[in-house]
Amino acid sequence: MNCRTITRRPWHVAKALRLLALPATGLVCLTLLSACNLGASPEVAPLPVATPSKPAEPATSELMAQLLPPNSCPNTLENLKFAMKTKLFTRDDFYTDENVRRFFGDYYDITWDKNPNIKKVSIWNGYRTKMFYKNELPWAPCFREGELSKSQVKEKDKEVTRSFFYARSESYYHIGIDLFETVFGYSKPDAIRPFQPYFSPRHGSRQLSSEEMKNIIPHQYGRKKLNYFYKNNGYQASIEVETNLAGSILVFTIASTGE
């Protein structure tokens, strides 16, 4: 019997022969795979995440151009809502004679605080209101008098800007709480407290008679202090109104804070 000697090829030779028998694409893929596995894979640093930049705020002159003519109560309230949402009262360059008159109207007397470091202005209107109640003018300003100011205060170890607007109306039927809620977009107050007016019921410069008082239909929010709140991106504002029995606004304030 002829015996045949079987010689085993070394394993690396057998592997090389099998690779040569593969199609070209397979050989390339395996070669690349082997080359990648031979060395240590370098660590890839994560790409930096870009922080979205805040959109540039419009200039004060651009905001002033969007105001409605202050020739009616609805327009004045619309302007106050706009000022609250755009933080107009927190800007230093708003506090000029021209801007204040453009906002409230030319018929207000304007008085600035004597301290030049304080942004504070008072408005007063008596003569036009009296002319309205004498039927000499078709309408009267929303407010008889008011005050507007801006200041920098420290709050929780950081400096914030605070603005405050206060206004008062003596008219018993002038600015209704329903008009306010319609303009500002509120359906109901966030807080309600009882309120007793601290001056006698008047209609302009004339005090209401007892018979007129009997004919007043009480409003659901009559003789109340009503609070409304607004928040947006670190900026917040609170509105407080004080009403008489008929639901007309006697006192109106907007206090706001923001970075």
C-alpha positions in Angstrom: 0.0 0.0 0.0 1.4 3.3 -1.0 1.2 5.7 2.0 0.8 9.3 1.2 2.2 11.9 3.6 -0.3 14.7 4.3 1.4 17.9 5.2 -0.7 20.5 7.1 -0.1 24.1 6.1 0.5 26.6 8.8 -2.7 28.5 9.7 -1.6 31.9 8.5 -0.8 30.4 5.1 -4.2 28.8 4.8 -5.9 32.1 5.8 -3.9 34.0 3.2 -4.9 31.5 0.5 -8.6 31.8 1.4 -8.4 35.6 1.2 -6.9 35.4 -2.3 -9.9 33.3 -3.3 -12.4 36.1 -2.3 -13.8 38.6 -4.7 -12.0 41.9 -4.8 -14.6 43.9 -2.8 -14.6 41.4 0.0 -10.8 41.4 0.1 -10.7 45.2 0.4 -13.4 45.3 3.1 -11.6 42.7 5.2 -8.3 44.4 4.7 -9.7 47.7 5.8 -11.4 46.0 8.8 -8.2 44.3 9.8 -6.2 47.6 9.5 -8.7 49.4 11.7 -8.5 46.6 14.3 -4.8 46.6 14.4 -4.3 50.0 16.0 -6.1 51.6 19.0 -9.1 53.7 17.9 -8.5 57.4 18.7 -11.1 59.1 20.9 -13.2 61.6 19.0 -14.0 64.8 21.0 -17.7 65.7 21.0 -18.6 68.7 18.8 -19.4 71.8 20.8 -23.1 72.7 21.1 -23.8 76.1 19.8 -25.7 78.3 22.2 -28.6 80.0 20.4 -28.1 83.8 20.5 -31.0 86.0 21.7 -32.6 87.9 18.8 -31.7 91.6 18.9 -34.3 93.7 20.6 -35.9 96.5 18.5 -34.8 100.1 19.2 -37.0 102.2 21.3 -37.8 104.4 18.3 -39.1 101.4 16.5 -41.3 100.5 19.4 -42.6 104.1 19.7 -43.6 104.0 16.1 -45.9 101.1 16.8 -48.0 102.9 19.4 -51.6 103.9 18.7 -52.6 107.5 18.8 -53.5 108.1 22.5 -56.8 109.7 21.7 -59.2 107.3 23.4 -59.3 105.0 26.5 -59.0 101.8 24.4 -56.0 103.1 22.6 -54.3 104.2 25.8 -54.9 100.7 27.3 -53.6 99.1 24.2 -50.4 101.2 24.5 -50.0 100.2 28.1 -50.3 96.5 27.2 -47.8 97.0 24.5 -45.4 98.7 26.8 -45.7 96.0 29.4 -45.0 93.1 26.9 -42.1 94.9 25.2 -40.6 96.2 28.5 -40.7 99.7 27.1 -40.8 101.4 30.5 -37.6 99.7 31.5 -35.5 101.5 28.8 -33.6 104.6 29.8 -34.0 106.3 26.4 -37.8 106.1 26.7 -37.7 108.8 29.4 -37.8 111.9 27.3 -40.4 114.7 26.9 -41.1 113.6 23.3 -41.7 109.9 24.1 -43.8 110.6 27.2 -46.1 113.0 25.2 -46.2 110.6 22.3 -47.3 107.8 24.7 -49.9 109.7 26.8 -50.8 112.6 24.7 -49.9 116.3 24.4 -52.7 117.4 26.8 -50.9 116.2 29.9 -48.7 118.4 32.0 -45.3 116.7 32.5 -43.1 117.1 35.6 -39.7 115.3 35.9 -38.1 114.4 39.2 -35.4 116.9 40.2 -32.9 114.1 40.8 -31.2 113.5 37.4 -30.2 110.0 38.4 -33.8 108.9 38.7 -36.0 108.2 35.7 -39.3 109.4 37.1 -42.0 111.5 35.5 -45.5 112.7 36.6 -48.4 113.4 34.4 -51.5 115.5 35.3 -54.6 116.5 33.4 -57.3 118.5 34.9 -58.4 121.1 32.4 -59.2 118.7 29.5 -61.2 116.4 31.8 -63.3 119.4 33.0 -63.9 120.5 29.4 -65.1 117.0 28.6 -67.7 117.0 31.4 -68.8 120.5 30.3 -69.5 118.8 26.9 -66.8 121.0 25.3 -64.8 118.0 24.1 -65.8 114.6 22.7 -63.6 112.6 24.9 -61.3 112.8 28.0 -58.0 111.1 28.7 -58.3 107.8 30.6 -56.4 109.1 33.6 -56.5 112.3 35.5 -53.0 111.9 36.9 -50.2 109.4 37.0 -46.6 108.6 37.7 -44.0 106.5 35.8 -40.6 105.5 37.0 -37.6 103.2 36.4 -35.0 102.0 38.8 -32.2 99.4 39.3 -32.5 97.2 42.4 -30.7 94.2 43.8 -32.8 91.1 44.0 -31.3 87.7 45.0 -27.7 88.9 44.6 -28.3 90.2 41.1 -29.3 93.6 39.7 -32.7 93.8 38.0 -34.6 96.6 36.3 -37.9 97.6 37.8 -40.5 99.9 36.4 -43.7 101.2 38.0 -46.7 103.0 36.6 -49.5 104.5 38.7 -52.6 106.3 37.4 -55.8 107.5 38.9 -59.2 108.4 37.4 -62.0 110.2 39.1 -64.7 109.4 36.6 -67.4 107.0 37.8 -68.2 105.7 34.4 -64.9 106.2 32.5 -62.8 103.1 32.3 -64.7 99.9 32.9 -63.1 96.7 34.1 -64.7 94.9 31.2 -62.9 97.2 28.8 -59.6 96.6 30.6 -60.0 92.8 30.4 -61.0 92.9 26.8 -57.9 94.9 25.8 -55.4 93.1 27.9 -56.8 89.7 27.0 -57.7 88.5 30.5 -60.9 86.5 31.2 -60.8 86.9 35.0 -58.5 88.3 37.8 -55.8 86.2 39.3 -56.6 87.5 42.8 -59.6 89.4 44.2 -59.8 91.4 47.4 -62.5 93.8 48.8 -61.8 97.5 48.3 -63.6 100.6 49.7 -62.9 103.7 47.7 -61.2 106.3 49.8 -62.8 109.3 48.1 -66.5 110.1 47.5 -68.2 108.8 44.3 -67.7 111.4 41.6 -68.4 111.9 38.0 -65.7 114.2 36.9 -65.6 117.1 39.2 -69.2 116.6 40.3 -70.1 114.4 43.3 -72.8 111.8 42.6 -76.2 112.4 44.3 -77.9 109.8 46.5 -80.4 109.2 43.7 -77.7 108.6 41.2 -76.0 106.2 43.6 -79.3 104.2 43.9 -79.5 103.8 40.1 -76.0 102.3 39.8 -76.0 98.6 39.0 -73.3 96.8 41.0 -70.7 95.0 38.9 -69.5 91.6 39.9 -66.0 93.1 40.4 -67.3 96.3 41.9 -65.4 97.7 44.9 -62.6 95.2 44.5 -58.8 95.2 44.2 -58.1 93.0 41.3 -54.7 91.5 40.4 -53.4 90.2 37.1 -50.0 88.7 36.3 -47.8 88.4 33.2 -44.6 86.4 32.9 -42.3 85.9 29.9 -38.6 84.8 29.8 -37.5 86.1 33.1 -39.6 89.2 32.8 -42.7 89.6 34.9 -45.3 92.2 35.5 -48.2 92.6 37.9 -51.3 94.8 37.3 -53.5 95.9 40.1 -56.8 97.9 39.6 -59.2 99.3 42.2 -62.8 99.6 41.2 -65.9 101.4 42.4 -69.3 99.9 42.7 -70.1 100.1 39.0 -66.8 98.3 38.1 -65.1 101.4 36.8 -61.3 101.6 37.4 -60.3 104.3 39.9 -56.6 103.3 40.4 -54.4 101.4 37.9 -50.8 100.2 38.6 -48.3 98.1 36.6 -45.2 97.0 38.4 -42.6 95.0 36.4 -39.2 93.5 37.0 -36.6 91.8 34.7 -32.9 91.4 34.0 
